[in-house]
Amino acid sequence: MRKLPPSTACERRRDLRRTSTSAESLFWSAVRNRRLAGLKFRRQHSVGCFIVDFYCHEKRIVVELDGGYHDHVVDADRKRQRQIEAEGITVVRFSNEEVLENLEGVLVAVLKHVGLYNPTSNGDALTAAERLEKLSKFGLERLIREAGRGEATGGT
């Protein structure tokens, strides 16, 4: 594993944020500013020598969104995932299509991976489900429209 110098890694992360896909923009709009169950996600974050799409330190989970390019680098992705998981971090993957066509389902899957989705219980899990429901009622359609036009990229 070769590490990039800090300035090069920082520039690369910045460039990746500027050129995010519609799926990345849509997912980011749904999770930024602790919108998903109060979890803090970072976008294009360094984990070891890798830059991951989304990372939540509190739950030690990486969310990777894979486009068509990833069909050609399956072995490299598996090796990268094993190295990240060796650090005790869970990696979950979704296709860009899954995010664009079923954002709510992707968000529910993330909540399940971190143990915060159980619609039959009270407390934090119910709060997470309520936040997801609120997001889908008031913003999901707008987020999808904006991502389709490449507009949902604001913020950090």
N, C-alpha and C positions, 0 to 999 in steps of 0.2 A: 504494500500500500504506500503510494507516494503522496505526500501531502503537498498541497500548493502553498506557496508563501501567502501569509495573511492578506496582503494587499491584492494579490491575484485572485484568491478565493472570494474576497469581498466584491471585487469587480465582477466576477463571474456570477455570483448570487444576484447582484444588482441587475445584470444583463438578463438573467433568467426571469426575474420579476417583471422587467419591462416587456419581455416577449412572451408572456404567459399565454397558454392556449385558452380557448373559450371555456373549456371544462375546468381548468385551474382557476380562472377568474370567477366562475360561478361557485365553485366549492369555497374559495376564499371569501366571497361575499357572504356565504352562509356561516362560516366559522370565525371570521375575524371579530375582534373586540369582544371575545368571550360569548359570542352569540349561541354557541352550541353547549348547553349545560354548564355554562360558566368556565369552560376549559380554554386555556390560553394556547392557541396554535401559532406557530411561526411558519412563515412561508419561505421556501428556498433556503433552508437552514443547513448548516454544516453539522454532520454527525461523523466524527472521525475524519477520514479523508474524503468522504462523500458529501454531496449536496443533495438533500432529499426535498421532495415537493412540499410536504407539510409535516411538522413535528410538534407534539405536545409533550413537554418535559415532565409535567406533573404525572401523566399516565404512561410515560415512556413508550409512546406509540408514534410510528411513522405512517403517513398516508401517502401512497404513491399513486399517481394517475398516469396510466399508460395509454399512449396513442399508438398509431400504426407503426411508428418507428420501433417500438419495443418488440414487435413480432420478429425483428431481425437480430435482436440482442438478448434472446431468452437466456442463454447460458451465462452471459455477463451479468444480467439482472439477478439470476439465482445466486451466483457467487457473491455479488454485492449484498443481497438480502441476508445470506448466511453470515457474512461478516458483521453486518449491523445487528442481527439477532444474537450473535456471540457476545455483544455488549449488553445483553439483557433488554433489548428494545424490540417490541413487537412491530412487524411490518405488515400492513394490509394494503392490498392492491385493488384498484378498480380501473376499468377502462374509461376512456374519455366518454364513450357512448353511454355507459352506465350513469355517469354523472349528469350528462346533458338530458338523458331521457328519464331518469329516475333519481333525482337528487335526494328526495325525501328518503327513499330506500337506502341510499348510500349513507346518509346521516344516521339513520337508525342502525345500520350495520356498524358504523363507527362507535355509536353509543353502546351497542352490545359488546363490542370488543373490549371496551374499557369498563364494562360492568355497570353502566348507568342507565340501561334501558330495561325497564320491567313495568309495563303499563298497569299491572294489577297491584303494585305496592305503593306505599306512601313515601314521603320524604324526598330525597334527592332524585331518585329514579323518576318519580312522578313529575317533579319539577322539570327534569330533562325532557320528558315526553311532552309536557305542556309547552315548553319553549319551542320544541320542534313543531308542534301543532300551530303555535302562533306564527312561527316563521313561514310555514307553508300557507297559512291563511292570508297573511298580510304582505308577504314579500316574494314568495317563490315565483309567481308568474312574472313579476317585474324583473327579478334576477335573471330568469331564463331569457326574457326578451333582450335585456341589456347584454348578456353574455353572447347572445346570437349576433349582436351588432358590434361586439368587442368593446362595450362601454363599461363593464363591471370590473374595472381594474384599479379603481382608486383605493387609497389607504395603504397601511403597512400591516 
